[in-house]
Amino acid sequence: MEKGIFDGLKVLDCASFIAAPAAATVLSDFGADVIKIEPPGTGDPYRNLPNLPGYPHSEHNFAWLLESRNKRSLALDLTKPDAQAVLYKLVAEADVFITNMPPQVRTKLGITWDHLAHLNDRLIYASFTGYGEKGAEANKPGFDSNAYWARSGLMDLVRADQNTTPARSIAGMGDHPCAMAFYGAIVTALFKREKTGKGSHVSSNLMANGVWAASVLAQAKLVGAKFGERRPRERALNAVTNHYQCKDGRWLILSLLNEDRQWSTLARCLGREDLVTDPRFETKKERHAHSLELIRIFDEIFAGRDLAEWRKILDGNGLVFGVVGILDDIPGDQQMIDNEVLVPFENDTMMTISSPIWVDGAKKVQPRKPPGLGEHSDEILRSAGYDDAAIAKLRASGAVA
């Protein structure tokens, strides 16, 4: 079995919902031993996500399958001193400690950087928050829907125009990009440790990642740029970087940034070579000046064939376009399967979504099903040096479940 490039790396995942645990998942994909620290009783509240109103119905806990694969679960009640003592013992031998608890909660539970750093001078302490660790909002709770999507301006910017209702994000849409940034912070700290021999505190937050995602237009605003009218697709300024509906109701998007070279090819593929010599569309300047007319023409053309037909016609001609995908497409997407974007769980045909990083010569571990609450408590405690009597005492006190 492939052990992964992080084989031997010990990670404590003391986090929930979703970015911080997802960063731990990426580490686990490359072989890290990740211990999921959960409160007794219900465990990580993320286990319950699929039961909330509006989520798909399934016999499988799809959220937990994705976010907690490969991990081992230890149920600790960190409000109890005995449980804190267990955690401190684990921290002393760990490489990475991950949390997304607000600063004031970390203080209450005794898991701040100051609490843990002296236990292990090689520890990477990685903290994730909604709005950063300084200022009036440091302890403000946040999900990606509000701290990443809404606060950054993205929720507003994707509206077709100012009269359209702001668009809602889907579960984890901001969390998973944030997880990759957080993973990058952790790996950067590990590299620093290789050079200095010392651990460090690294952090990231939803708000910062949201503004980073919106940064092209945010930077324009920072330098005082003047913004034009926000226009719906029917009134877009460029017809060849617009999206169109096909006969079967599916959509595709054209992205012809090099339109001087690609315009004649597009016209030929659409069966409208006459457009090349049409005075309204002969040059880029004229096409942009008459974009509304060209959009109407394209709307009529694309509405004449199903999406599958258009894919066959447009593919292989050097034209940059994309399918506006729907979830139904994903399970059978051969390109995703061929590139190991979709991979099966160990000893199962059920697929999951791999983390979006590959390293030549270093295969990821085969995804393992996520743990039940406290499934590995005894195993982890024994490896930390606790005997059966000590484990029984911790269970009796409620410190461990």
Beta strands, then each sheet from edge to edge (+ up, - down):
strand 1: 10-14
strand 2: 33-38
strand 3: 72-75
strand 4: 96-99
strand 5: 124-129
strand 6: 200-205
strand 7: 243-245
strand 8: 251-254
strand 9: 321-323
strand 10: 342-344
strand 11: 351-353
sheet 1: 3+ 2+ 1+ 4+ 5+ 6+
sheet 2: 7+ 8- 9+
sheet 3: 10+ 11-
end
